[in-house]
């Protein structure tokens, strides 16, 4: 019997994690620039954090959650997203009382039991950020700008779609107008949308089914129903995006798959992805803190799928930084093999990535290996080198060679590494 990873989950092997770490480090650098602090919450929560937070009528809560009852009889759920857990934690630790604005980010695994397909997994990873405490449209714009900046640094081209989904004051009127329209075209809608007409009519606009697209072409749009406050917020957000030269298209049909949004809703999409074209999305959610038992607190945030970012980067042949050992120490015989083994450990202790052979292979085979690994420096150690206590360091990129005293090897490579790091 052989085992395989569960459908919709993936092993990340060393050749994959190089790219992952690069993406994660890029995110952390940008987060540091914008002064966001990292938050890590447990991978499971009480189920009601999500049912109350995301909304009972959403696909996530209705169909996709990994929910189980533990031995103590509690209903727990593997987190399908991070906004609700972050807000749960925000309330639990009274963060709102300690600062007028809390800027938090996260990177980690999420779980959704959807139908696995290209770009859709059951365990996937999100990075995201939540700006909690202020209602200024500057916060919405900053969140969008951060996402755009991360995509830019990773060479990802995307389109930003933006909409306002109103607030609890103006949305009911729109909902009613939309429902009335949908009832009028009931027979042309897909069965799912017929059901949603009553339960969650705005999601009908988001349907990918051609029948729904055609039937709803003339549906009323929310932008015509916004209250003055929501309209002003939306217009100011758009004006600031213009001023920052962040291109966007207004998509009045954009409704996100989570119920907590108020006002700004946005999504970054990429043509380099298939039908699952959303790289990431977010928006304002001014009612969520209260919904989860805290004091009314405005907030806005964003999250993207790391796998999807990497899919785009692979497609566009993004050049990930190489991760090769700095030095390959080739041992010619048993004595020099033992010498290189000890020297390699000494070098690594001093912070120099060194590689050696463990299989008593020929010098030629070791050289081939060094080449394959892309080591920029190679030293061949034999009887003569040991007798003279000198290593001939070959610079594989320049094709030059330099003689370095054994006692100076560590210093030689640490200063060289510092020079290279400084020059980057
Ligand atoms: P979401 O749109 O549900 O939003 O997910 C954000 C991103 O996670 C998606 O655009 C996609 O890239 C990725 N994603 C979602 N499901 C999967 C999956 N099954 N497989 C692979 N990738 C997936 C949220 O989760 C909100 N919490 C975003 C947010 C933060 N809103 C405010 N703050």
Boltz pocket constraint, residues with backbone or C-beta under 6 A from the ligand:
constraints:
  - pocket:
      binder: B
      contacts: [[A, 80], [A, 81], [A, 82], [A, 83], [A, 112], [A, 114], [A, 119], [A, 120], [A, 121], [A, 122], [A, 124], [A, 125], [A, 126], [A, 128], [A, 129], [A, 130], [A, 256], [A, 257], [A, 258], [A, 268], [A, 278], [A, 279], [A, 280], [A, 281], [A, 282], [A, 283], [A, 285], [A, 300], [A, 301], [A, 302], [A, 303], [A, 304], [A, 305], [A, 306], [A, 307], [A, 308]]
      max_distance: 6.0
